[in-house]
Amino acid sequence: MKTIWAAVFLLICSSPLAAQTAPEEFPQYGQWELSVLAGGGAALSSDSNAQFAFAGARIGRVVSRPLSHGWTRGELEIAVDVLPVYTVSTTVWTTYGGSFKPLDVQWNFTQENRRVVPFIAAAGGILFTNRAIPPGYSAFPQSPPGATSQVNFTPQLDMGVRIFRQPKRAMLLEADIVHHSSSGLGRFNPGYPLSLFFTVGYSWYK
C-alpha cells in the first residue's frame, strides 16, 4: 500500500508537466487503449481487516464520437480487464487468485484542449481464488471450509483521470468502489459488500 500511495503522489506531482504538451484531444474515436495496471485497497464493511492487491492489463476501444456539450462532453469507451494477480489478505491467511472483467464501460470527459481527461466507469467481473473468501463469517464462526466460495463476482463503480504527458501516452489514476459477492455459490454469502480500491497505471493509445 505504501508503494501505491507513493506512485499516486508522483503521478499527481507530474500533472503540471502534462500541461506543457501540445493541446490535443484524447482519447479519440476509434483508438485502442492498452494499459498496465496495479493497485490495492481494503474492505470498508464486513471483515474490515481484509486487504487487496492486484496487477494486470486493460484493453479498450473508444466506440463513439464526441457527444453532448459543455462539461458533459465526452466519448464512450468499452474495455476488458485481465488481472492475473489478485490477493486477499486477512488476519487468518492470504489467498491468491485472478480476476477477469469482460465489461468495463467508461465515459471519457473530452472537452477540447484537455490534456487531463477525467472519466467515470462501471464494470463487472469475476474473481477466482485458491481459498474460499471470506475465510470465516462472524455470525457462523464454526462454519466449515466450504461455507463461502472460491468464486466471487465483482461489480464496481470507478472514477479517475488520465494525464497525457505526450500524445497517445497517459498516466492513469483511478478510485474504485468494489462489491465482492459469491451470489449464493457458497453456503453463506457474507462477501465484502463494500471495498475501496486505488489503481495506478500507464496507457498507450493507437
SEROTI-6562 format. One record per residue: residue in one letter; x, y, z of N, C-alpha, C in turn. Coordinates in steps of 0.2 Angstrom, whole numbers, padded with zeros to 4 digits, always signed. Layout:
BEGIN
aXYZXYZXYZ;...
//
This chain:
BEGIN
m+0004-0006+0000+0000+0000+0000+0004+0006+0000;k+0010+0006+0004+0015+0012+0004+0017+0013-0003;t+0019+0008-0007+0021+0009-0014+0016+0012-0018;i+0009+0010-0017+0004+0013-0021+0003+0020-0020;w+0003+0022-0013+0002+0029-0012+0008+0033-0014;a+0014+0030-0014+0020+0034-0017+0019+0035-0025;a+0016+0030-0028+0015+0031-0035+0010+0036-0037;v+0005+0036-0032-0001+0041-0033+0002+0048-0032;f+0006+0049-0027+0010+0056-0026+0014+0058-0032;l+0018+0053-0035+0022+0055-0040+0018+0057-0046;l+0012+0053-0048+0008+0055-0053+0005+0062-0053;i+0002+0063-0047-0001+0070-0046+0004+0075-0047;c+0010+0074-0044+0016+0079-0045+0017+0080-0052;s+0016+0075-0056+0018+0076-0063+0013+0079-0068;s+0007+0081-0065+0002+0084-0069+0004+0091-0072;p+0008+0095-0068+0010+0101-0071+0014+0100-0078;l+0018+0095-0078+0021+0093-0084+0017+0092-0090;a+0011+0088-0088+0007+0086-0093+0004+0092-0097;a+0003+0098-0093+0000+0104-0096+0005+0107-0101;q+0011+0105-0102+0016+0108-0106+0016+0104-0113;t+0012+0099-0114+0012+0096-0120+0007+0100-0125;a+0008+0098-0131+0003+0101-0136-0004+0100-0135;p-0008+0105-0136-0015+0104-0134-0019+0100-0139;e-0020+0094-0137-0024+0089-0142-0029+0086-0137;e-0034+0083-0141-0040+0080-0138-0039+0072-0137;f-0039+0069-0132-0038+0062-0131-0043+0060-0126;p-0045+0054-0126-0044+0049-0131-0048+0051-0137;q-0047+0048-0143-0051+0049-0149-0055+0043-0152;y-0060+0045-0155-0064+0040-0158-0060+0035-0162;g-0061+0028-0161-0058+0023-0165-0051+0021-0162;q-0049+0024-0157-0042+0022-0154-0043+0016-0150;w-0038+0012-0150-0037+0007-0145-0033+0009-0139;e-0035+0007-0133-0031+0008-0127-0028+0002-0124;l-0021+0002-0123-0018-0004-0119-0015-0001-0113;s-0017-0004-0107-0014-0001-0101-0012-0007-0097;v-0007-0005-0093-0004-0009-0087-0007-0006-0081;l-0009-0010-0076-0012-0008-0070-0009-0011-0064;a-0010-0008-0058-0008-0011-0052-0012-0007-0047;g-0013-0010-0041-0017-0006-0036-0018-0011-0030;g-0022-0008-0026-0024-0011-0020-0030-0007-0016;g-0032-0010-0010-0037-0007-0006-0039-0011+0000;a-0044-0009+0003-0046-0013+0009-0054-0013+0009;a-0056-0018+0013-0064-0019+0014-0066-0013+0019;l-0072-0010+0017-0074-0005+0022-0080-0008+0026;s-0082-0014+0025-0088-0017+0028-0086-0024+0029;s-0090-0028+0032-0089-0035+0034-0083-0036+0037;d-0078-0039+0035-0071-0041+0038-0067-0034+0036;s-0067-0030+0041-0063-0024+0040-0056-0025+0039;n-0053-0031+0041-0046-0032+0041-0044-0034+0034;a-0048-0036+0029-0046-0038+0023-0043-0033+0019;q-0037-0035+0016-0034-0030+0011-0033-0034+0005;f-0033-0030-0001-0032-0032-0008-0026-0029-0011;a-0024-0033-0016-0018-0031-0020-0019-0034-0027;f-0018-0031-0033-0019-0034-0039-0015-0030-0044;a-0014-0034-0050-0010-0031-0056-0012-0035-0062;g-0012-0031-0068-0014-0034-0074-0014-0029-0079;a-0019-0030-0084-0019-0026-0090-0026-0024-0092;r-0027-0019-0096-0033-0017-0099-0033-0016-0106;i-0037-0018-0110-0038-0016-0117-0045-0014-0119;g-0045-0008-0122-0051-0004-0123-0051-0001-0130;r-0057+0001-0132-0058+0005-0138-0063+0010-0137;v-0062+0016-0140-0066+0022-0140-0071+0020-0145;v-0078+0020-0144-0083+0017-0148-0088+0023-0150;s-0087+0029-0148-0091+0034-0150-0087+0040-0152;r-0090+0044-0156-0088+0051-0157-0090+0056-0151;p-0087+0062-0151-0089+0066-0145-0097+0067-0145;l-0099+0067-0139-0107+0068-0138-0108+0073-0133;s-0113+0076-0133-0115+0081-0128-0111+0088-0129;h-0112+0092-0124-0109+0099-0124-0107+0101-0117;g-0102+0106-0117-0100+0108-0110-0096+0103-0107;w-0097+0103-0100-0093+0099-0096-0095+0091-0096;t-0101+0090-0099-0103+0083-0100-0100+0080-0107;r-0097+0084-0111-0095+0082-0117-0090+0076-0116;g-0091+0071-0120-0086+0065-0120-0087+0060-0125;e-0084+0054-0124-0084+0049-0128-0085+0042-0124;l-0088+0037-0127-0089+0031-0124-0083+0026-0126;e-0081+0023-0120-0075+0018-0121-0077+0011-0118;i-0076+0006-0122-0078-0001-0119-0071-0004-0118;a-0070-0008-0112-0064-0011-0111-0065-0018-0108;v-0059-0021-0107-0059-0028-0104-0053-0028-0100;d-0053-0030-0093-0048-0030-0089-0046-0037-0087;v-0040-0039-0087-0037-0045-0085-0032-0044-0080;l-0034-0047-0074-0029-0046-0068-0027-0053-0066;p-0021-0055-0068-0019-0062-0066-0016-0062-0059;v-0015-0057-0056-0013-0056-0049-0018-0053-0045;y-0020-0056-0040-0026-0053-0036-0025-0057-0029;t-0023-0053-0024-0023-0056-0017-0028-0053-0012;v-0030-0058-0008-0034-0056-0002-0031-0058+0004;s-0029-0053+0008-0026-0054+0014-0030-0052+0020;t-0031-0057+0025-0035-0056+0031-0030-0058+0037;t-0033-0058+0043-0030-0060+0049-0029-0067+0049;v-0032-0071+0045-0032-0078+0045-0026-0081+0040;w-0026-0078+0034-0022-0080+0029-0022-0076+0023;t-0018-0077+0018-0018-0073+0012-0019-0078+0006;t-0024-0077+0002-0026-0081-0003-0024-0077-0010;y-0023-0081-0015-0021-0079-0021-0026-0081-0027;g-0026-0077-0032-0031-0078-0037-0030-0074-0043;g-0035-0073-0047-0035-0069-0053-0042-0067-0055;s-0043-0061-0058-0049-0058-0060-0050-0057-0067;f-0056-0057-0070-0057-0056-0077-0063-0051-0077;k-0063-0045-0080-0068-0041-0081-0070-0040-0088;p-0075-0044-0090-0077-0044-0098-0080-0037-0100;l-0082-0033-0095-0086-0027-0097-0084-0021-0093;d-0081-0017-0096-0079-0010-0092-0081-0005-0096;v-0087-0001-0094-0089+0004-0098-0087+0011-0096;q-0084+0015-0100-0081+0021-0097-0084+0027-0101;w-0084+0032-0098-0086+0039-0101-0080+0044-0100;n-0077+0045-0105-0071+0050-0105-0074+0057-0106;f-0072+0061-0102-0074+0068-0102-0069+0072-0106;t-0070+0073-0113-0065+0075-0118-0067+0082-0120;q-0067+0087-0116-0068+0094-0119-0061+0096-0123;e-0062+0101-0127-0057+0102-0132-0051+0105-0128;n-0045+0104-0130-0038+0106-0127-0037+0104-0120;r-0040+0098-0119-0039+0095-0112-0033+0090-0112;r-0028+0091-0108-0023+0086-0108-0024+0082-0101;v-0028+0084-0097-0030+0080-0091-0037+0078-0092;v-0039+0071-0093-0045+0069-0095-0048+0065-0090;p-0053+0067-0086-0057+0063-0081-0061+0058-0084;f-0063+0053-0080-0068+0048-0083-0072+0045-0077;i-0078+0042-0079-0081+0038-0074-0083+0031-0078;a-0084+0026-0074-0085+0020-0077-0089+0015-0072;a-0091+0010-0075-0095+0004-0072-0092-0002-0075;a-0090-0007-0071-0088-0013-0073-0090-0019-0069;g-0090-0025-0072-0092-0031-0069-0087-0036-0071;g-0085-0040-0065-0081-0046-0066-0082-0052-0062;i-0077-0056-0062-0077-0062-0058-0070-0064-0055;l-0070-0066-0049-0064-0067-0046-0063-0074-0044;f-0057-0077-0045-0056-0084-0043-0050-0084-0038;t-0051-0088-0033-0046-0088-0028-0044-0095-0026;n-0038-0097-0023-0037-0103-0021-0040-0105-0014;r-0043-0101-0011-0046-0102-0005-0053-0098-0005;a-0058-0101-0001-0064-0098-0001-0064-0091+0003;i-0067-0086+0001-0067-0080+0004-0074-0077+0005;p-0075-0074+0011-0071-0073+0017-0069-0079+0020;p-0064-0079+0024-0062-0086+0027-0066-0088+0033;g-0070-0084+0036-0075-0085+0041-0080-0080+0041;y-0086-0081+0044-0091-0077+0045-0093-0076+0052;s-0093-0070+0055-0094-0068+0062-0100-0072+0065;a-0105-0072+0061-0111-0075+0063-0111-0082+0063;f-0106-0085+0060-0105-0093+0060-0098-0094+0060;p-0095-0093+0066-0088-0094+0067-0086-0101+0066;q-0090-0106+0067-0088-0113+0066-0090-0116+0060;s-0092-0111+0055-0094-0113+0048-0088-0118+0045;p-0090-0123+0041-0084-0127+0038-0081-0123+0032;p-0075-0126+0030-0071-0123+0025-0075-0121+0019;g-0080-0125+0017-0083-0124+0011-0089-0119+0012;a-0090-0116+0017-0096-0112+0019-0096-0106+0014;t-0090-0103+0012-0090-0097+0007-0088-0100+0001;s-0086-0096-0004-0084-0098-0011-0078-0096-0013;q-0075-0100-0017-0068-0098-0021-0070-0094-0027;v-0076-0093-0029-0078-0089-0035-0083-0083-0032;n-0081-0077-0034-0085-0071-0032-0085-0067-0038;f-0091-0063-0038-0092-0058-0043-0090-0051-0040;t-0088-0047-0045-0085-0040-0043-0088-0034-0047;p-0094-0033-0046-0097-0026-0049-0093-0020-0046;q-0092-0015-0049-0089-0009-0046-0091-0003-0050;l-0090+0003-0047-0090+0009-0050-0083+0013-0049;d-0081+0016-0054-0075+0019-0054-0075+0027-0056;m-0070+0031-0054-0069+0037-0056-0062+0038-0056;g-0059+0042-0061-0052+0043-0062-0050+0048-0067;v-0044+0049-0068-0041+0054-0073-0035+0051-0077;r-0035+0053-0083-0029+0051-0087-0025+0058-0088;i-0018+0057-0087-0014+0063-0088-0010+0062-0094;f-0011+0066-0099-0007+0065-0106-0001+0069-0106;r+0005+0065-0104+0011+0069-0104+0014+0070-0111;q+0012+0066-0116+0014+0066-0123+0008+0063-0127;p+0008+0064-0134+0002+0062-0137+0002+0054-0137;k-0004+0051-0136-0006+0044-0136-0002+0041-0130;r+0000+0044-0125+0003+0041-0119+0000+0045-0113;a-0002+0041-0108-0006+0044-0102-0004+0040-0096;m-0003+0044-0090-0003+0041-0084-0011+0040-0082;l-0012+0035-0078-0019+0034-0076-0020+0033-0068;l-0024+0037-0065-0026+0037-0058-0033+0035-0057;e-0035+0030-0053-0042+0028-0053-0044+0026-0046;a-0050+0028-0043-0053+0026-0037-0059+0021-0039;d-0059+0016-0035-0065+0011-0037-0069+0009-0030;i-0075+0009-0031-0079+0006-0026-0081-0001-0028;v-0079-0007-0025-0080-0013-0027-0084-0018-0022;h-0088-0022-0025-0093-0026-0021-0090-0033-0023;h-0089-0037-0018-0087-0044-0019-0093-0049-0016;s-0095-0053-0020-0101-0057-0018-0101-0064-0022;s-0102-0069-0019-0102-0076-0022-0109-0077-0025;s-0114-0073-0024-0121-0073-0027-0124-0080-0025;g-0123-0083-0019-0126-0089-0017-0122-0095-0019;l-0116-0095-0022-0112-0101-0024-0109-0104-0018;g-0108-0101-0012-0106-0104-0006-0112-0105-0001;r-0111-0109+0004-0117-0110+0009-0119-0103+0012;f-0114-0099+0014-0115-0092+0016-0112-0087+0011;n-0115-0081+0011-0113-0076+0006-0112-0070+0010;p-0107-0069+0015-0106-0063+0018-0102-0058+0013;g-0098-0061+0009-0094-0057+0004-0090-0051+0007;y-0088-0046+0003-0086-0040+0005-0090-0035+0002;p-0096-0033+0005-0100-0028+0002-0098-0022-0001;l-0093-0019+0003-0090-0013+0000-0083-0012+0002;s-0079-0011-0004-0072-0011-0003-0069-0005-0007;l-0064-0001-0005-0061+0005-0008-0055+0003-0011;f-0054+0003-0018-0048+0002-0021-0045+0008-0024;f-0038+0008-0025-0035+0014-0029-0030+0010-0034;t-0031+0013-0040-0027+0010-0046-0023+0015-0049;v-0016+0013-0051-0012+0017-0055-0010+0013-0061;g-0009+0017-0066-0007+0013-0072-0004+0018-0078;y-0002+0015-0083+0000+0019-0089-0003+0016-0095;s-0005+0020-0100-0009+0019-0105-0006+0021-0112;w-0007+0017-0117-0004+0018-0124-0011+0018-0128;y-0011+0023-0132-0017+0024-0137-0014+0023-0144;k-0018+0019-0148-0016+0018-0155-0022+0018-0160;
//
